[in-house]
C-alpha cells in the first residue's frame, strides 16, 4: 500500500540532538528573515526581554560574587571571635534575598513576554500563509499533496513558536550569562579562568562530535514520523474503502512496518543524543574538582605562585564555573533547535513566497454592464472609465485554443466553440477527453497556451478574475459543503442573498422538501462535509447554491451524477428553469441531461470530433450516434 510522505514535523524530536550544526548561507538568510519577522512587530517586547535577561544574569552574578564577601568579610571573622555578632550577617543575607527576588521577577516577566511574542508571531504567520494560499492558482494545489500543505500550518509553524518562546530566550540568556560570567571570572582569577576555558573547550568538542553522529538519525526519524502521520491521515480518509475490501488487517500490518521504522530511527537518534547531557555533566563536575584542587593549591602556597586566593574567592569561582559551563551546553542544544526550526521556517517561507495568481484584467462588471479601467494619463495606474458598454450577456466563444497542464503533454487541440447567449452547450466524451479542462479554462483556473476565449467579445485574459468568476456559477462533480447551517451553505453562492432568496433557490432545484425533513430545517448544522446527508442531497444543496447566485453563465460539471433517476427527474424541471436566459455549459454522461442541449460537443483525446444538436448528430451516424445506439442512457456505455 502506498505510504505518502507529507513532510515530518520539525518539533520536539529534533530539539534533543547535540552538537552545533554548521550554518550555511541559506540557513543564515532564513534565520535572519525569521528575526526580522519577529522584530517587525515586537521590537519593544524583545528590547524589554533583553533588559530583563541582563538584569537576571547580573543578579545571579551579584549573588555569586556576594558569596566571596559573605565568607571573607562575615563568616570567617565570626568564626575567629568568641562573641560573634550576627546582626550584620543577617542584614547582608536580607540584601542577598532582595537581589535574588529581583532576578526571579525579571525571569518571570521575560518568559511571559516571550510567550506573547511567540503566540503573536504564530498568529501572524498563519494569517500570512492563509492569505497567500487563498491567492494561489489552482495549479499550485494540483501539484502538491494537501497533507504536506497542512503540515506547514501545524508542524512547521509550531516549531517556530517553540523556538521563539523557548530556544530564543534561552540562547539570549545563555550568551549573556557566559559573557558576564567570563568577565567576572577573569577579575577573580586568571589561572582558574584558563582551567575553566580548557574544560569548556573539551565539552564543546565532545558535544559537537556526538551531535554529528546523531544528526543523521534525527533526519531519518523526522522522515519516518512524516510517513506515519501521512499513513494515518490516508487511512482516516479512506476508511470506507478499507472496510469495503476488508483490508483492516493489511492496514494494521502496513502501519506496524512504518511505525517500527520510526521506533528504530528514534532509538538510534536518542541513544546518542541522550548521553550528551550526562557526558557534559560529568565533564563539568571534573572541571569543578580540578578548579577546587588548583584553587586550593594556590591558596595554600601563595608564595610559590605569587598569588593570593581567599576561601571566599575559591567558593565564588566554583559557582561561577558552573554558571559558565552549563550555558555552553544549553547554547549548543538551543542553536540546534533554532536550526531545526529554520527547516520548518523554510517550508513556511516557501508557501509565503509562492507566486500568486496573476490578474491583469482591465474589464470589470458594474451594474450588469462591462466597464474598462483605462490608464490615468501617462502613469501606469488604472482609473475607471465612464463609458457604459453593452450589458453582460454570457456569450462565451473559443477560438483555436490549445492547452497543456505540463509542456510535454498537450491536452486540448484547436478548440473552436461558438455560442449564443442563453444557449445550453453540452460536452460529452470519454474519461480524459478534456471536458473538465474546458470548464477550468472558462473560469481562468488555468491560462491557454494559444488561441483565445472571448466573453461577450472581450478576451477573458483582459477581464478581472473576480468579475469573471462572479458572473458565473458552477456545480462541481465533487460536492463540497462547509461547516455551518444549510441556509449558510446555500447563501455561500451570494452572500447578500436573503433567507427568502435561499429558500426559493432550494425550491427551484427540488431541495426544499428534504431540507424541511431535517431536524432543524434550514438551520440544521452540517459538519464533516455534510456527512449526515446522502450524496444526492449534498448535490442538491450545491445546485441550490449555484441557483441563488443568479449568474448569466452556469456551469454544471456532472451536477446530477450523484442523483438517482427519480430524483433527477424532479431536479431536471428546476434545472431547466434556472437555465432559461443563461448560457449553460453541461458535462454529463446521461443522455437525458444532454439531448435537449442547443449544442452537443463530442470530444475525443482533447479534440472536437463532432458538434451539433442531438438530432443532427444522430443523423450523422458518427461517434455520438454510436455512443447512443441501442437506446443507451449512458453516453460512455
N, C-alpha and C positions, 0 to 999 in steps of 0.2 A: 504493500500500500504506500502511496506517495507520502513523503514526510517533508512538508514545506518548512522553509526557514524564514520566519518573519522577522528576524533580527533579534538577537538576545538583548536582555536588559543590561544596562550599564549602571548597576546599583551596588548594593552592599557586597555582593560576591566579589567584586573587583577591588574592594576597598581594603582587603586584608593583605594584599600581596606586598612584599617588601622590596626594597631596592629602589634607587632613584633612577627612573627611566630617562633615556636620552630624549631631549626635547628638540624636534626638528622644526624647520621654519614654518611648515604648515600648522603644526600644533601650536607654535607660539602665536601665529596670527589668530587662531581660533580662541586661544586663551585671552589674547588682547581684546578680541571682539566681545567675549563674554564679560570682561572687565568693563568695557565701555557701556555695555547693555545695563549692567548693574549701576554703574556710576551715573548713567544718564538721568535716573530718577531719584537716586538715593545718595547723592554726594554728601549732603548734610549728615544723614544717618551713618554713612561709612566713616565720616570725619569724627563723629561722636564716638563710634565704636573704637577707632584707633586711639582716641584720647583715653577712653576707659581702659583699653588694654595696656596702654603705657602706665596709667595710674595703678592698675592691678599689679603689673610687673614691678613697679617701683615700690609699692607697699610690701610685696613679697620680699624684695631685696632689702628693704629697710628693716623688716623684721629679722631677716637673716643676719645682717650686719649688726643689728642691735644685740644679737646673741653674744658677740665679742665684747661689747660694752657691758652687757649684763654679767658676764662671767668675770672679766678682768677688773671691772670697777666696783662690782657689788658683791657677787657671790664669793670670790676669792678673799677679799678683805673681811667679809663676815666670818669666814672660817678661821681667820687668824686673830680674832678677838674673843675674849671671854664673855663679853656682854654685847652681843650683836644688836644692831638697830635695824629692824625690818621695815620701818616706815618708808624710807626712801626706796627700798626694793619694791614694795607694794605700789608706790607711785609709778615706777618705771614699768612694772607689769601692766598697770592700768593703761598707760600710754601705748604699750605694745598692743593691747587688746583693741584700742581705738583704731590704730593703724590697720590691723587685720580686718576690722569691721568695714573700714573704707574700701579695702580690696574686695571683700565679699560683695558689697553693694555694687561696685563698679562691674564686677564679674557678672552678677545677675542682670544688670542693666544692659550690658553689651550683648549678652546672649539673647535677651528679649528683643533687642533691636535687630539682631541678625535673623531671628525668626520672621519678623515683619518684612525685612529685606528679601529673604528667600521666598516667602509666600507671595509677596507682591511681584517679584520677578517671575515666578511661576505663572501667576495670573496674566502678566503681560505677555509672556512667551506664548501661552496657549491662545490668547486673543490674537496675537500677530500671525501665528501659523494658521489659525482657523480663518482669519480674514484673507490670507494668501490662498488657502485651499479653495475658498469659495470663488476666487478669481482665476483658478487654473482651468485650462481646457480639459475637455473630456478625455483627450488622448493621454493626459498625464495619469489618469486613474486606470485606463486600459492597459498601460504598460507596467503597472505596479500592483503588488498584492495589497489588498486593503488591510490585512493584518499588520503588514510592515508599516503602513502609514499610521495605523492606530498605535503602534509601539512608540512612535515619535511623541504622541500626546501623553503617553503613560510612562513607559520606562525611561525614555531619554530626557524628558522634561523633569521627571522626578529625580534623576541622577544629578541634574543641575541644581535642583533645590537642596538636595543633601549636601552637595559640595559647597554651596553658598552658606547654608546655615551652620554647617559643622566644620568641614575641612578648611574653608577660607578663614574663619575666625581662629581656628587652631594654628594655622600657618602664621597668621599675623602675630598671635600670642607667642608662639614658639620662637619666631625670628626675633621679636623684640626682647623676649626673655634671654635668648642666647647673647644678644648684643650687650644688654645691660649687665648680665651676669659676668660675661667675659671681661668687661671693663672693670668691674668690682674685683674680680679675681686677680687681675694684674696689679691693682692697687694694694691688695692684701699680700700677695706673694708671687713673684715672677717664677721661681723654681717650681712651686706647686702648680702654677698655671700651665707650665710646659708639660708636666706629668698628665694633667687633665686633657690637654690637647692631644697627647700621644694616645691616650685611651679612646678619645672621641674619634680619632682617625681610624683606629682599629675597628671600632663599632661601625663606622660608615662603610669601610671596606667589606666587612663581613655582611652587613645588610644588603649592599649592592650585589655581591656575589650570589647570595641566596635569592634575591629578587630576580636576577637574570635566569635562574633555573626555574622559578615558579611561574614566571610571566607567560611562558608558552602554554602551560597547563591552564592558566586562568583564561587565556584566549579560547582554548578548546572548551572550557567549562561554559563560557558565555554562548558559544555557538550551540552547544548541547542544550542549554537552557532555552534558547530560541526555538530549537526543534521541538522540545517538549511543549512549550506554550503554543506553538503553531499546530501541533498534532491535536492537542486538547481542543483548540478552537475549531479545527476542522471536524472533529468528532461531534462536537456540540451542534454545529450547524447541519451535520449530516446524519443525525440520529435516526431519522425515518428510513434513510437508505440502509443504514447499518442493520436495523431491525427487520426491514422487509426481506433482506437477503440473509438474515440470521448470521451476521458476521461479528456478533459480540465477542466471541472468544478470539477471533482473529485480531480484532481491535485491541483486546487486552494484551495479546502476545506482542503486537507491534509496539504498544506503549511500554511494556516491560523492557523491550530491547533498547529503546531510546532513553528510557528512564535509567537503565543500567549504565548507559554511556555517560549520562550526566553524573551519576554517583561516582563512577570511576574517575572521571576528569576532575570532579570536585575534591575527591580524596587526594589525588596526586597534587593538585594545586595547594590545598590547605595543609597537606603533610609537611611541605617545605615552608610555606608562609607562616604557619603557626609556631615554628621554632625560632622565628626572628626575635620575638619579644623575650623568650627565656634566654636566648644567647646574649642579647643586648643587656638583659637584666644582670646576668652573671658577669659580663664584662664590666658593667657599671659597678657591681659590688667589688670586683677585683680592683678597679680603679680607686674605689673608696678605701680599701685596705692599703693599697700602695701609697696613696696620699697620706693616710694616717701614719704609716711607717716612715715615709720620708719626712713628714712634718715633725713627728716625734724625735727623729734623729737630729734634725736641725735644732729643735728646741733644747734637746739635751746637750748638744755640743755647739753652742753659739760661737765659740772662739774658733773652732775648726772650720766652720762655714762662713764666718764673718757675718752671720745673720742672726737676728733675734726674732723668734716666733713665740708669742704668748699662747697659753692654753685656749683663751677665747678666740684668737685668730685661727688656730687649727680647727676648732669646732665649727666656727663660721665658714671656713673654707670647705670643710667636708659637706656642709649643707649646700653651699654654692655649687660644688661639684655635681651633686645630684640634680640641681636645677639646670646645670649646663649640659649634662649628657642625656637626660630624658627628653628634652625638646628636640635633640638631634634625631632620635628615633622617630619622634612624632612628625617632624618635618618630612623625613624620607617617606613615611607612610602617607601623610596627607598630600604630599606632592603627587604621589601615585593616584590618590583619589581625584585630584584636580585633572591629571592627565586622562584618567578613565572617564571622567565627566566630559572631557573635551571630545571623546569619541561620540558620546551622546549629543554634545553641542554641534558637532559636525553634521549629524543627521538632521538636527533641528534647523540649522542654518541652510542646509541643502534644500529643505522644503520651503523655508522662507525666501530663498533666492531663486526658486523655480520660476520660469518665465510665465507670467500671467497671459490670459487671453488678450490678443491684440485686437483692438476695436478702433478702426479709423473711419467708422461710418459718419457721414455728414448728414444723412437724411434721418429724420425722425417723424414720429406721428404725433400730431397735436390736434385735438378736437376732431378726430376722424379724418384728418387730411394730412398729406405729406408736406413737410417743410424741410428746407435745406439750410444748414448752417454754413454761411459763407465767410471767407477771410475778412477780418476787420482791417481795412486799409492795407498797408504794406507789411503788417505783422502776421505772425502765424496763428494768432488767436482766431477763434471762430465766434461769430455773432449770429443770432437767429435772423433769418430772412423774414421780411414782412410779406412775401409773396405766398398766397394760398394757392396750392396746386390742386390736382384732382383728388377727390376723396379716395380713401382706402377701399380697394375693390377686391383684393385677393386673387389677382391674376399672376400665376407662377409659371414661368417658362424656362426650359433647359435648352441650351444651345451648345452642341459639340462638347459636352462635359466629359472629361477624363478624371479619374481619381484612383489613388492608391494609398493605403494606410502606411505601407513601407515602400521605399523606392523600388525594390527588386520585384514587387508583386503588384501588378495593376489589377484593380477591382472593377472599375467601370470603364466602358469604351464608347465614345461617341454617342452619349445620351442626348437625344433630342425629344423634348416634350412640349407641346403647345396646348395650353388650357384656356378656357374662358371662365370668367368669374361665375361662381355658383355651380360649376361642374363637379361631378363625382368621378375621380380618377382612381382606378383600382390597379394594383400591382400583383401579378401572380408569377409563380416560378418556383423552382426547387430551392432547397436549402443552399445558401451561399450564392444565389443568383444575383444579389445586390439590392434587394428590395429595401431592407432597413438602412443600407448605406445611403440610398437616395433621400430617405427621410432625414438622416443625420446631416446631409448637405443642405437641405432646405432650412434647417434650424441653425446652420453655421456652427454645428458642433465640430465640423472639420471644414477645411477650405479646399476647393477644387484645384487640381494641378493645371488644367487648361479648360478652355471654354468658359461660359458664364451662366449664371442663373439670374433671371430677371424677376423682380417682384413689382407688379404694376409698371413695368418698363424701366425700373431702376435696378441696376446691378446690386445684388444683395451685399456684396463686399463694401458698397458705399452706404449701406443702411446701418444705423446703430443697432448693435445686437440686442440691446434692451427693447427698442421699439419693434424690431423684427420678431423677437420671441413673444413679446406681449400681444402681437397681432395674430398669434397662432395658439392653438390649444392642442395638446397631444395626449393620447391614451396609449401607454406602452404595453407591450405584451407582458412584461414582468411588473405587476402592480406593486406599488409601494405606498403604504399608509403610515402616517406619522402618529406618534403618541399624542392623544387628545380625543376630543369628542367627535362623534360622527359629523356634527354640524361644522366643527372646525376643519375637518378633513375636506369637506365639500367646499368650504369657503376658501381653502388654500388656492383654488383656481382664480379667485378675485377677492382680495382682502376687504374691499369696501362693499361687498355683497351683503345685503340684509338677510335676516333669518328667512323671510318670505321668499327671497330670491333662491336661497339654497333649497328650500322645500319644493319650490316649483321645478328646479332643475332635477331633483330626485324624482318627482312625479313624472317629469318628461321622459326619463330614461327607464322608468319602471322600478326604481329602487325604493319608492315611498312605502310600499306595503311591507317589505321585510324589515325596514327601519322601524316602523311602528310596532312590530312584534318584538323588538329588542327590549331588554329590561328597562331602560330609561329612554327609549326612543332616540331622538336626535341628540340627546345629552349622554348617551351611552359612551363611556370612555373606552377607546381602543388602545391596545398596547401589543407589543410583540408583533408589529406589522399587521395588526388585525387578525391574529392567530385564532381568535374565537369566532371568526366568520368563515364561511365557505369561500372557495376560490371564486365562484360566480358572484357572490355578494361583494367581495372585495373589488372585483372588476366593475360591478355596477356603480360602486362609490367613485371609482376612478373616472368612469364615464360622466357621472353627475358633476364631478369636479371640473371636467373639461367643458361641460354644458354651461355651468354658471359663469365661466369666463366670457361667453358670448363673443367669440372671435370671428373675423372674416375668413380665416383658414382653419380647418380642422384636420387633424392627422390621427388616424386610427391604425395603430400597429398591431394587427390581430387582436383587436379590442374585445371580440366575442369568443376568443379561443378557449376561455375558461368557463363559458356559459353553456349549459346543456341546451339541447334543441328546443325544448318547450320554453325555457327562459329566453332563448334567443328570439323566438317569435314575439314574445312580449316586449323585448327591448327594441326590436327592429322598427316598430312603429315610432317609438320615441327617437330612435337614431335618425330615421327619415325626416322627422320633424326638425331636429337641430341641424340637419344637413341643408335644409332649404335655405337658399340665398347665400350659402357659404361654399367656398371651394374646399372640397374634401378629398384627401388622399387616404386610400384604404389599402392596407395589406391584409389579405385574408386567404385562407385555404378553402373555405366553404363556398360552393357555387352560389348558394342563396344570398351571400353577402355581396357578391360582385356582379351578378348577372344584370342588375338594373343600373350599373355604372354607365356614365356617358362615354368614358374611355376605359378600355381594359388594356393594360400594357403587359405584354408577356416578356419576361426576362430569362435569359439563359447565360450563365457564366459572365455576368456583367454587361451583356449586350441586349438591346431591344430586338427581339426576333419577330414580334407581331404587335400590332396595336389596332384598336377599333372597338366598336360596340360588341356586345355579346352576339347579336345576330350576324354581324359582319364577320366576326372571327369564326363562328360556326360554319358560315357559308364558305369560308376559305378552305376548310378542312385541313388546317395546318396543325401546329403544335397544340394550340388551345383546344381545337376540336378533339385531338387525341387524348388530351387530359380529361375531357368531359364525355367522351363517347361511352355509351352504355348507361348514361344517366347517373354517373357517379357524382356524389355531392362534395367529395374531397378532391380538390384540384391537384393534389400531389399523389393521389392514389394510383 
